[in-house]
């Protein structure tokens, strides 16, 4: 059985595609990629079909991480499909929980703030870097790497 992880942000062009790529990168390093399905989605649909923001791609490439996914919007079927649905900020978390309630099933245990797995910081949200300067993208990657390492430790246990 593969572990299926979906990362969710607002636009699916900055934070969640970066989270997807960071997890895939770590899994490749650990030779665990065949044990997982990894994807990302946005709560909004404005950027559907687009590549990730070029500033996010460039910041990730400096770390050897390739962001290749195309934006898509979260679908109701994702709640059945994935084992972990991990949101970037409190607003995403509320939106995703509200969406899951449309299905009338108890999906709450799958839906978590990604930063709840972080070990090196008390920051609880991955800030949206879209309207900020380039250092915001590096900060996002630092937060994602911390939380995704914690996520892998959690899954291993
Ligand atoms: P993301 O960032 O949620 O990390 O993909 C955003 C990208 C675009 C917009 C908002 C957030 N936007 O409003 O277009």
Backbone and ligand atoms as CSV (ligand in chain L), in Angstrom:
chain,resi,resn,atom,element,x,y,z
A,1,UNK,N,N,0.842,-1.205,0.000
A,1,UNK,CA,C,0.000,0.000,0.000
A,1,UNK,C,C,0.879,1.258,0.000
A,2,UNK,N,N,0.605,2.126,-0.949
A,2,UNK,CA,C,1.369,3.372,-0.985
A,2,UNK,C,C,0.734,4.389,-0.041
A,3,UNK,N,N,1.570,5.233,0.546
A,3,UNK,CA,C,1.075,6.364,1.327
A,3,UNK,C,C,0.852,7.527,0.374
A,4,UNK,N,N,-0.358,8.094,0.421
A,4,UNK,CA,C,-0.723,9.143,-0.533
A,4,UNK,C,C,-0.832,10.485,0.176
A,5,UNK,N,N,-0.034,11.437,-0.309
A,5,UNK,CA,C,0.065,12.742,0.349
A,5,UNK,C,C,-0.324,13.841,-0.635
A,6,UNK,N,N,-1.268,14.682,-0.237
A,6,UNK,CA,C,-1.676,15.838,-1.046
A,6,UNK,C,C,-1.392,17.116,-0.260
A,7,UNK,N,N,-0.622,18.022,-0.870
A,7,UNK,CA,C,-0.365,19.338,-0.277
A,7,UNK,C,C,-1.318,20.349,-0.896
A,8,UNK,N,N,-1.853,21.240,-0.054
A,8,UNK,CA,C,-2.852,22.194,-0.546
A,8,UNK,C,C,-2.489,23.619,-0.118
A,9,UNK,N,N,-2.504,24.541,-1.098
A,9,UNK,CA,C,-2.395,25.976,-0.782
A,9,UNK,C,C,-3.516,26.704,-1.517
A,10,UNK,N,N,-3.356,28.000,-1.713
A,10,UNK,CA,C,-4.434,28.761,-2.346
A,10,UNK,C,C,-4.383,28.634,-3.872
A,11,UNK,N,N,-3.238,28.946,-4.463
A,11,UNK,CA,C,-3.150,29.011,-5.920
A,11,UNK,C,C,-2.553,27.786,-6.599
A,12,UNK,N,N,-1.868,26.941,-5.812
A,12,UNK,CA,C,-1.118,25.775,-6.328
A,12,UNK,C,C,-0.048,26.186,-7.335
A,13,UNK,N,N,0.518,27.401,-7.125
A,13,UNK,CA,C,1.669,27.765,-7.966
A,13,UNK,C,C,2.902,28.148,-7.142
A,14,UNK,N,N,2.772,28.276,-5.835
A,14,UNK,CA,C,3.954,28.593,-5.013
A,14,UNK,C,C,4.210,27.516,-3.953
A,15,UNK,N,N,3.418,27.560,-2.879
A,15,UNK,CA,C,3.780,26.748,-1.711
A,15,UNK,C,C,3.538,25.254,-1.893
A,16,UNK,N,N,2.331,24.869,-2.355
A,16,UNK,CA,C,2.052,23.423,-2.392
A,16,UNK,C,C,2.828,22.690,-3.491
A,17,UNK,N,N,3.060,23.287,-4.682
A,17,UNK,CA,C,3.928,22.565,-5.628
A,17,UNK,C,C,5.354,22.445,-5.114
A,18,UNK,N,N,5.811,23.462,-4.340
A,18,UNK,CA,C,7.154,23.367,-3.746
A,18,UNK,C,C,7.178,22.249,-2.706
A,19,UNK,N,N,6.117,22.158,-1.888
A,19,UNK,CA,C,6.056,21.081,-0.884
A,19,UNK,C,C,6.076,19.717,-1.570
A,20,UNK,N,N,5.310,19.591,-2.638
A,20,UNK,CA,C,5.288,18.331,-3.410
A,20,UNK,C,C,6.706,17.983,-3.880
A,21,UNK,N,N,7.400,18.973,-4.432
A,21,UNK,CA,C,8.745,18.718,-4.973
A,21,UNK,C,C,9.748,18.407,-3.869
A,22,UNK,N,N,9.615,19.071,-2.719
A,22,UNK,CA,C,10.524,18.792,-1.593
A,22,UNK,C,C,10.322,17.351,-1.124
A,23,UNK,N,N,9.073,16.926,-0.976
A,23,UNK,CA,C,8.837,15.548,-0.518
A,23,UNK,C,C,9.367,14.547,-1.551
A,24,UNK,N,N,9.108,14.785,-2.826
A,24,UNK,CA,C,9.611,13.866,-3.863
A,24,UNK,C,C,11.147,13.815,-3.815
A,25,UNK,N,N,11.770,14.974,-3.643
A,25,UNK,CA,C,13.238,15.046,-3.561
A,25,UNK,C,C,13.752,14.208,-2.383
A,26,UNK,N,N,13.146,14.383,-1.211
A,26,UNK,CA,C,13.582,13.618,-0.030
A,26,UNK,C,C,13.345,12.114,-0.235
A,27,UNK,N,N,12.211,11.772,-0.843
A,27,UNK,CA,C,11.914,10.347,-1.071
A,27,UNK,C,C,12.924,9.737,-2.035
A,28,UNK,N,N,13.290,10.491,-3.069
A,28,UNK,CA,C,14.296,9.999,-4.017
A,28,UNK,C,C,15.628,9.757,-3.312
A,29,UNK,N,N,16.020,10.692,-2.437
A,29,UNK,CA,C,17.287,10.544,-1.709
A,29,UNK,C,C,17.270,9.287,-0.839
A,30,UNK,N,N,16.081,8.979,-0.271
A,30,UNK,CA,C,15.964,7.827,0.622
A,30,UNK,C,C,15.554,6.553,-0.125
A,31,UNK,N,N,15.416,6.662,-1.442
A,31,UNK,CA,C,14.964,5.537,-2.289
A,31,UNK,C,C,13.603,5.002,-1.824
A,32,UNK,N,N,12.731,5.891,-1.459
A,32,UNK,CA,C,11.395,5.518,-0.971
A,32,UNK,C,C,10.294,5.941,-1.938
A,33,UNK,N,N,10.681,6.445,-3.126
A,33,UNK,CA,C,9.680,7.063,-4.008
A,33,UNK,C,C,8.582,6.078,-4.440
A,34,UNK,N,N,8.901,4.771,-4.500
A,34,UNK,CA,C,7.889,3.807,-4.947
A,34,UNK,C,C,6.829,3.517,-3.887
A,35,UNK,N,N,7.087,4.011,-2.663
A,35,UNK,CA,C,6.133,3.748,-1.573
A,35,UNK,C,C,5.090,4.856,-1.414
A,36,UNK,N,N,5.224,5.900,-2.223
A,36,UNK,CA,C,4.377,7.079,-2.032
A,36,UNK,C,C,3.732,7.544,-3.334
A,37,UNK,N,N,2.557,8.177,-3.201
A,37,UNK,CA,C,1.975,9.009,-4.252
A,37,UNK,C,C,1.961,10.432,-3.685
A,38,UNK,N,N,2.519,11.389,-4.425
A,38,UNK,CA,C,2.619,12.766,-3.928
A,38,UNK,C,C,1.999,13.702,-4.957
A,39,UNK,N,N,1.147,14.618,-4.492
A,39,UNK,CA,C,0.493,15.549,-5.410
A,39,UNK,C,C,0.240,16.857,-4.665
A,40,UNK,N,N,-0.218,17.866,-5.400
A,40,UNK,CA,C,-0.596,19.135,-4.763
A,40,UNK,C,C,-1.774,19.729,-5.507
A,41,UNK,N,N,-2.473,20.640,-4.823
A,41,UNK,CA,C,-3.655,21.275,-5.415
A,41,UNK,C,C,-3.884,22.622,-4.735
A,42,UNK,N,N,-4.684,23.458,-5.385
A,42,UNK,CA,C,-5.065,24.746,-4.794
A,42,UNK,C,C,-6.538,24.741,-4.431
A,43,UNK,N,N,-6.889,25.535,-3.416
A,43,UNK,CA,C,-8.315,25.691,-3.136
A,43,UNK,C,C,-8.961,26.569,-4.213
A,44,UNK,N,N,-8.170,27.473,-4.802
A,44,UNK,CA,C,-8.670,28.334,-5.878
A,44,UNK,C,C,-8.308,27.767,-7.245
A,45,UNK,N,N,-9.026,28.226,-8.267
A,45,UNK,CA,C,-8.810,27.667,-9.602
A,45,UNK,C,C,-8.208,28.628,-10.613
A,46,UNK,N,N,-7.686,29.790,-10.150
A,46,UNK,CA,C,-7.244,30.823,-11.105
A,46,UNK,C,C,-6.066,30.393,-11.960
A,47,UNK,N,N,-5.228,29.518,-11.442
A,47,UNK,CA,C,-3.966,29.227,-12.139
A,47,UNK,C,C,-3.931,27.817,-12.737
A,48,UNK,N,N,-5.099,27.182,-12.839
A,48,UNK,CA,C,-5.154,25.785,-13.288
A,48,UNK,C,C,-4.392,25.604,-14.604
A,49,UNK,N,N,-3.545,24.575,-14.646
A,49,UNK,CA,C,-2.780,24.246,-15.857
A,49,UNK,C,C,-1.430,24.936,-15.950
A,50,UNK,N,N,-1.168,25.902,-15.037
A,50,UNK,CA,C,0.101,26.638,-15.122
A,50,UNK,C,C,1.224,25.941,-14.374
A,51,UNK,N,N,2.453,26.210,-14.850
A,51,UNK,CA,C,3.637,25.795,-14.097
A,51,UNK,C,C,3.721,26.612,-12.814
A,52,UNK,N,N,4.528,26.119,-11.887
A,52,UNK,CA,C,4.750,26.873,-10.649
A,52,UNK,C,C,5.395,28.219,-10.956
A,53,UNK,N,N,5.163,29.172,-10.084
A,53,UNK,CA,C,5.762,30.505,-10.174
A,53,UNK,C,C,7.282,30.381,-10.413
A,54,UNK,N,N,7.794,31.168,-11.347
A,54,UNK,CA,C,9.225,31.025,-11.714
A,54,UNK,C,C,10.148,31.357,-10.557
A,55,UNK,N,N,9.726,32.276,-9.683
A,55,UNK,CA,C,10.564,32.622,-8.524
A,55,UNK,C,C,10.652,31.429,-7.567
A,56,UNK,N,N,9.533,30.711,-7.433
A,56,UNK,CA,C,9.532,29.514,-6.568
A,56,UNK,C,C,10.406,28.427,-7.201
A,57,UNK,N,N,10.271,28.247,-8.515
A,57,UNK,CA,C,11.097,27.236,-9.204
A,57,UNK,C,C,12.582,27.555,-9.042
A,58,UNK,N,N,12.948,28.842,-9.186
A,58,UNK,CA,C,14.364,29.227,-9.122
A,58,UNK,C,C,14.917,29.002,-7.718
A,59,UNK,N,N,14.134,29.363,-6.705
A,59,UNK,CA,C,14.600,29.173,-5.318
A,59,UNK,C,C,14.805,27.683,-5.030
A,60,UNK,N,N,13.901,26.847,-5.543
A,60,UNK,CA,C,14.013,25.402,-5.307
A,60,UNK,C,C,15.228,24.823,-6.048
A,61,UNK,N,N,15.438,25.302,-7.265
A,61,UNK,CA,C,16.559,24.771,-8.070
A,61,UNK,C,C,17.903,25.019,-7.397
A,62,UNK,N,N,18.016,26.131,-6.654
A,62,UNK,CA,C,19.263,26.420,-5.921
A,62,UNK,C,C,19.573,25.301,-4.933
A,63,UNK,N,N,18.521,24.557,-4.531
A,63,UNK,CA,C,18.706,23.434,-3.598
A,63,UNK,C,C,18.684,22.094,-4.325
A,64,UNK,N,N,18.685,22.143,-5.658
A,64,UNK,CA,C,18.648,20.897,-6.428
A,64,UNK,C,C,17.269,20.274,-6.508
A,65,UNK,N,N,16.237,21.088,-6.214
A,65,UNK,CA,C,14.859,20.563,-6.188
A,65,UNK,C,C,14.115,21.073,-7.422
A,66,UNK,N,N,13.569,20.150,-8.202
A,66,UNK,CA,C,12.866,20.505,-9.450
A,66,UNK,C,C,11.358,20.500,-9.195
A,67,UNK,N,N,10.712,21.617,-9.475
A,67,UNK,CA,C,9.244,21.692,-9.341
A,67,UNK,C,C,8.657,21.506,-10.735
A,68,UNK,N,N,7.939,20.425,-10.934
A,68,UNK,CA,C,7.476,20.093,-12.291
A,68,UNK,C,C,5.952,20.072,-12.422
A,69,UNK,N,N,5.236,20.211,-11.317
A,69,UNK,CA,C,3.787,19.978,-11.406
A,69,UNK,C,C,3.059,21.161,-12.046
A,70,UNK,N,N,1.891,20.890,-12.562
A,70,UNK,CA,C,0.998,21.919,-13.129
A,70,UNK,C,C,-0.146,22.134,-12.143
A,71,UNK,N,N,-0.581,23.380,-12.043
A,71,UNK,CA,C,-1.608,23.706,-11.046
A,71,UNK,C,C,-2.932,23.011,-11.355
A,72,UNK,N,N,-3.559,22.559,-10.293
A,72,UNK,CA,C,-4.923,22.037,-10.387
A,72,UNK,C,C,-5.686,22.453,-9.137
A,73,UNK,N,N,-7.002,22.371,-9.228
A,73,UNK,CA,C,-7.834,22.720,-8.086
A,73,UNK,C,C,-8.192,21.448,-7.319
A,74,UNK,N,N,-8.297,21.568,-6.008
A,74,UNK,CA,C,-8.673,20.396,-5.199
A,74,UNK,C,C,-10.052,19.893,-5.635
A,75,UNK,N,N,-10.214,18.570,-5.635
A,75,UNK,CA,C,-11.485,17.951,-6.048
A,75,UNK,C,C,-12.048,17.151,-4.873
A,76,UNK,N,N,-13.335,16.968,-4.854
A,76,UNK,CA,C,-13.941,16.204,-3.761
A,76,UNK,C,C,-13.384,14.785,-3.696
A,77,UNK,N,N,-13.037,14.217,-4.858
A,77,UNK,CA,C,-12.493,12.852,-4.877
A,77,UNK,C,C,-11.148,12.757,-4.142
A,78,UNK,N,N,-10.453,13.897,-3.996
A,78,UNK,CA,C,-9.172,13.876,-3.286
A,78,UNK,C,C,-9.339,13.415,-1.837
A,79,UNK,N,N,-10.492,13.684,-1.251
A,79,UNK,CA,C,-10.685,13.329,0.158
A,79,UNK,C,C,-10.747,11.818,0.361
A,80,UNK,N,N,-11.207,11.081,-0.633
A,80,UNK,CA,C,-11.170,9.618,-0.559
A,80,UNK,C,C,-9.790,9.093,-0.930
A,81,UNK,N,N,-9.173,9.756,-1.901
A,81,UNK,CA,C,-7.955,9.248,-2.536
A,81,UNK,C,C,-6.729,9.326,-1.609
A,82,UNK,N,N,-6.589,10.425,-0.878
A,82,UNK,CA,C,-5.328,10.682,-0.174
A,82,UNK,C,C,-5.406,10.321,1.307
A,83,UNK,N,N,-4.254,9.913,1.874
A,83,UNK,CA,C,-4.154,9.587,3.302
A,83,UNK,C,C,-3.859,10.823,4.142
A,84,UNK,N,N,-3.062,11.737,3.564
A,84,UNK,CA,C,-2.714,12.986,4.252
A,84,UNK,C,C,-3.071,14.149,3.332
A,85,UNK,N,N,-3.858,15.096,3.846
A,85,UNK,CA,C,-4.192,16.309,3.108
A,85,UNK,C,C,-3.653,17.463,3.955
A,86,UNK,N,N,-2.556,18.072,3.490
A,86,UNK,CA,C,-1.747,18.953,4.344
A,86,UNK,C,C,-1.781,20.372,3.814
A,87,UNK,N,N,-2.287,21.264,4.648
A,87,UNK,CA,C,-2.514,22.645,4.209
A,87,UNK,C,C,-1.389,23.565,4.677
A,88,UNK,N,N,-1.271,24.701,3.983
A,88,UNK,CA,C,-0.157,25.617,4.237
A,88,UNK,C,C,-0.477,26.674,5.286
A,89,UNK,N,N,-1.709,27.179,5.313
A,89,UNK,CA,C,-2.030,28.220,6.302
A,89,UNK,C,C,-3.444,27.999,6.849
A,90,UNK,N,N,-3.790,28.820,7.833
A,90,UNK,CA,C,-5.071,28.616,8.540
A,90,UNK,C,C,-6.259,28.790,7.611
A,91,UNK,N,N,-6.101,29.688,6.643
A,91,UNK,CA,C,-7.186,29.927,5.700
A,91,UNK,C,C,-7.403,28.694,4.801
A,92,UNK,N,N,-6.310,28.111,4.302
A,92,UNK,CA,C,-6.428,26.867,3.508
A,92,UNK,C,C,-7.077,25.767,4.342
A,93,UNK,N,N,-6.646,25.691,5.615
A,93,UNK,CA,C,-7.140,24.620,6.496
A,93,UNK,C,C,-8.654,24.744,6.655
A,94,UNK,N,N,-9.118,25.969,6.900
A,94,UNK,CA,C,-10.565,26.185,7.070
A,94,UNK,C,C,-11.299,25.875,5.763
A,95,UNK,N,N,-10.728,26.312,4.631
A,95,UNK,CA,C,-11.386,26.075,3.334
A,95,UNK,C,C,-11.478,24.575,3.022
A,96,UNK,N,N,-10.407,23.858,3.303
A,96,UNK,CA,C,-10.383,22.418,2.983
A,96,UNK,C,C,-11.331,21.653,3.905
A,97,UNK,N,N,-11.352,22.037,5.178
A,97,UNK,CA,C,-12.284,21.371,6.108
A,97,UNK,C,C,-13.728,21.630,5.685
A,98,UNK,N,N,-14.010,22.865,5.274
A,98,UNK,CA,C,-15.377,23.209,4.846
A,98,UNK,C,C,-15.759,22.395,3.609
A,99,UNK,N,N,-14.814,22.252,2.690
A,99,UNK,CA,C,-15.076,21.482,1.465
A,99,UNK,C,C,-15.360,20.015,1.800
A,100,UNK,N,N,-14.586,19.466,2.727
A,100,UNK,CA,C,-14.759,18.045,3.064
A,100,UNK,C,C,-16.120,17.811,3.710
A,101,UNK,N,N,-16.635,18.850,4.372
A,101,UNK,CA,C,-17.942,18.691,5.023
A,101,UNK,C,C,-19.064,18.529,4.001
A,102,UNK,N,N,-18.808,18.991,2.771
A,102,UNK,CA,C,-19.810,18.792,1.713
A,102,UNK,C,C,-20.053,17.305,1.465
A,103,UNK,N,N,-19.039,16.501,1.771
A,103,UNK,CA,C,-19.166,15.062,1.537
A,103,UNK,C,C,-19.837,14.356,2.709
A,104,UNK,N,N,-19.943,15.069,3.833
A,104,UNK,CA,C,-20.642,14.509,4.989
A,104,UNK,C,C,-19.957,13.297,5.590
A,105,UNK,N,N,-18.659,13.170,5.341
A,105,UNK,CA,C,-17.922,12.028,5.915
A,105,UNK,C,C,-16.852,12.570,6.865
A,106,UNK,N,N,-16.375,11.746,7.797
A,106,UNK,CA,C,-15.395,12.242,8.756
A,106,UNK,C,C,-13.967,12.224,8.201
A,107,UNK,N,N,-13.599,13.269,7.472
A,107,UNK,CA,C,-12.255,13.329,6.900
A,107,UNK,C,C,-11.292,14.107,7.779
A,108,UNK,N,N,-11.763,14.541,8.935
A,108,UNK,CA,C,-10.982,15.483,9.739
A,108,UNK,C,C,-9.583,14.970,10.054
A,109,UNK,N,N,-9.470,13.653,10.304
A,109,UNK,CA,C,-8.173,13.142,10.735
A,109,UNK,C,C,-7.133,13.195,9.619
A,110,UNK,N,N,-7.564,13.240,8.367
A,110,UNK,CA,C,-6.600,13.333,7.251
A,110,UNK,C,C,-6.103,14.748,7.037
A,111,UNK,N,N,-6.898,15.733,7.442
A,111,UNK,CA,C,-6.631,17.131,7.080
A,111,UNK,C,C,-5.861,17.788,8.214
A,112,UNK,N,N,-4.624,18.209,7.906
A,112,UNK,CA,C,-3.791,18.791,8.963
A,112,UNK,C,C,-2.979,19.953,8.396
A,113,UNK,N,N,-2.584,20.843,9.282
A,113,UNK,CA,C,-1.632,21.898,8.907
A,113,UNK,C,C,-0.261,21.248,8.734
A,114,UNK,N,N,0.363,21.456,7.568
A,114,UNK,CA,C,1.688,20.868,7.343
A,114,UNK,C,C,2.650,21.251,8.465
A,115,UNK,N,N,2.600,22.512,8.919
A,115,UNK,CA,C,3.573,22.969,9.919
A,115,UNK,C,C,3.399,22.282,11.273
A,116,UNK,N,N,2.305,21.550,11.466
A,116,UNK,CA,C,2.161,20.806,12.723
A,116,UNK,C,C,3.221,19.698,12.824
A,117,UNK,N,N,3.884,19.363,11.711
A,117,UNK,CA,C,4.936,18.339,11.717
A,117,UNK,C,C,6.340,18.936,11.877
A,118,UNK,N,N,6.440,20.277,11.910
A,118,UNK,CA,C,7.766,20.915,11.985
A,118,UNK,C,C,8.395,20.691,13.357
A,119,UNK,N,N,9.716,20.579,13.383
A,119,UNK,CA,C,10.441,20.381,14.643
A,119,UNK,C,C,11.314,21.562,15.027
A,120,UNK,N,N,11.737,22.366,14.026
A,120,UNK,CA,C,12.745,23.393,14.306
A,120,UNK,C,C,12.149,24.768,14.554
A,121,UNK,N,N,10.846,24.905,14.438
A,121,UNK,CA,C,10.229,26.230,14.564
A,121,UNK,C,C,8.846,26.103,15.190
A,122,UNK,N,N,8.390,27.208,15.785
A,122,UNK,CA,C,7.018,27.254,16.311
A,122,UNK,C,C,6.068,27.908,15.304
A,123,UNK,N,N,6.570,28.288,14.129
A,123,UNK,CA,C,5.713,28.918,13.111
A,123,UNK,C,C,4.662,27.900,12.678
A,124,UNK,N,N,3.407,28.326,12.655
A,124,UNK,CA,C,2.317,27.375,12.389
A,124,UNK,C,C,1.770,27.454,10.969
A,125,UNK,N,N,2.190,28.506,10.209
A,125,UNK,CA,C,1.680,28.658,8.842
A,125,UNK,C,C,2.854,28.890,7.880
A,126,UNK,N,N,2.736,28.384,6.667
A,126,UNK,CA,C,3.704,28.699,5.603
A,126,UNK,C,C,3.188,29.972,4.933
A,127,UNK,N,N,3.932,31.101,5.066
A,127,UNK,CA,C,3.407,32.364,4.536
A,127,UNK,C,C,3.338,32.353,3.013
A,128,UNK,N,N,2.346,33.062,2.492
A,128,UNK,CA,C,2.184,33.158,1.039
A,128,UNK,C,C,3.265,34.104,0.493
A,129,UNK,N,N,4.176,33.611,-0.355
A,129,UNK,CA,C,5.277,34.449,-0.829
A,129,UNK,C,C,4.932,35.251,-2.092
A,130,UNK,N,N,3.723,35.096,-2.597
A,130,UNK,CA,C,3.386,35.546,-3.965
A,130,UNK,C,C,3.619,37.033,-4.159
A,131,UNK,N,N,3.240,37.849,-3.161
A,131,UNK,CA,C,3.344,39.300,-3.332
A,131,UNK,C,C,4.566,39.890,-2.644
A,132,UNK,N,N,5.453,39.041,-2.133
A,132,UNK,CA,C,6.620,39.538,-1.393
A,132,UNK,C,C,7.890,39.478,-2.223
A,133,UNK,N,N,9.029,39.717,-1.567
A,133,UNK,CA,C,10.332,39.684,-2.240
A,133,UNK,C,C,10.860,38.272,-2.363
A,134,UNK,N,N,12.047,38.160,-3.001
A,134,UNK,CA,C,12.545,36.821,-3.315
A,134,UNK,C,C,12.952,36.042,-2.065
A,135,UNK,N,N,13.306,36.743,-0.963
A,135,UNK,CA,C,13.715,36.002,0.235
A,135,UNK,C,C,12.542,35.190,0.785
A,136,UNK,N,N,11.308,35.590,0.461
A,136,UNK,CA,C,10.142,34.850,0.928
A,136,UNK,C,C,10.118,33.432,0.399
A,137,UNK,N,N,10.647,33.239,-0.783
A,137,UNK,CA,C,10.626,31.895,-1.383
A,137,UNK,C,C,11.628,30.974,-0.677
A,138,UNK,N,N,12.776,31.549,-0.296
A,138,UNK,CA,C,13.763,30.751,0.454
A,138,UNK,C,C,13.218,30.395,1.836
A,139,UNK,N,N,12.524,31.358,2.441
A,139,UNK,CA,C,11.945,31.098,3.766
A,139,UNK,C,C,10.900,29.980,3.670
A,140,UNK,N,N,10.075,30.038,2.628
A,140,UNK,CA,C,9.071,28.985,2.417
A,140,UNK,C,C,9.758,27.622,2.321
A,141,UNK,N,N,10.835,27.547,1.570
A,141,UNK,CA,C,11.522,26.254,1.404
A,141,UNK,C,C,12.122,25.759,2.718
A,142,UNK,N,N,12.668,26.686,3.527
A,142,UNK,CA,C,13.202,26.280,4.839
A,142,UNK,C,C,12.089,25.668,5.688
A,143,UNK,N,N,10.920,26.318,5.694
A,143,UNK,CA,C,9.793,25.814,6.490
A,143,UNK,C,C,9.320,24.464,5.954
A,144,UNK,N,N,9.230,24.366,4.639
A,144,UNK,CA,C,8.753,23.111,4.035
A,144,UNK,C,C,9.710,21.963,4.346
A,145,UNK,N,N,11.013,22.225,4.246
A,145,UNK,CA,C,11.985,21.145,4.500
A,145,UNK,C,C,11.870,20.646,5.939
A,146,UNK,N,N,11.724,21.576,6.875
A,146,UNK,CA,C,11.588,21.202,8.288
A,146,UNK,C,C,10.327,20.342,8.485
A,147,UNK,N,N,9.190,20.842,8.004
A,147,UNK,CA,C,7.924,20.137,8.243
A,147,UNK,C,C,7.881,18.793,7.514
A,148,UNK,N,N,8.464,18.730,6.342
A,148,UNK,CA,C,8.398,17.474,5.571
A,148,UNK,C,C,9.350,16.428,6.174
A,149,UNK,N,N,10.466,16.859,6.730
A,149,UNK,CA,C,11.287,15.909,7.493
A,149,UNK,C,C,10.498,15.346,8.670
A,150,UNK,N,N,9.761,16.225,9.351
A,150,UNK,CA,C,8.929,15.786,10.479
A,150,UNK,C,C,7.820,14.854,10.014
A,151,UNK,N,N,7.239,15.160,8.872
A,151,UNK,CA,C,6.185,14.297,8.315
A,151,UNK,C,C,6.735,12.891,8.041
A,152,UNK,N,N,7.924,12.819,7.465
A,152,UNK,CA,C,8.513,11.506,7.153
A,152,UNK,C,C,8.807,10.733,8.439
A,153,UNK,N,N,9.265,11.419,9.472
A,153,UNK,CA,C,9.489,10.756,10.769
A,153,UNK,C,C,8.169,10.217,11.316
A,154,UNK,N,N,7.123,11.016,11.177
A,154,UNK,CA,C,5.795,10.610,11.668
A,154,UNK,C,C,5.292,9.374,10.919
A,155,UNK,N,N,5.461,9.371,9.600
A,155,UNK,CA,C,4.970,8.232,8.793
A,155,UNK,C,C,5.779,6.976,9.109
A,156,UNK,N,N,7.092,7.163,9.311
A,156,UNK,CA,C,7.976,6.027,9.634
A,156,UNK,C,C,7.529,5.367,10.937
A,157,UNK,N,N,7.150,6.214,11.919
A,157,UNK,CA,C,6.719,5.678,13.232
A,157,UNK,C,C,5.371,4.986,13.094
L,1,LIG,P1,P,0.165,29.801,-3.408
L,1,LIG,O1,O,0.386,31.368,-3.688
L,1,LIG,O2,O,-1.161,29.681,-2.691
L,1,LIG,O3,O,1.307,29.452,-2.519
L,1,LIG,O4,O,0.188,29.117,-4.755
L,1,LIG,C1,C,-0.529,32.149,-4.386
L,1,LIG,C2,C,-0.425,32.277,-5.732
L,1,LIG,C3,C,-1.311,33.081,-6.405
L,1,LIG,C4,C,-2.299,33.752,-5.731
L,1,LIG,C5,C,-2.416,33.608,-4.373
L,1,LIG,C6,C,-1.532,32.793,-3.694
L,1,LIG,N1,N,-3.188,34.615,-6.430
L,1,LIG,O5,O,-3.996,35.262,-5.781
L,1,LIG,O6,O,-3.128,34.689,-7.661
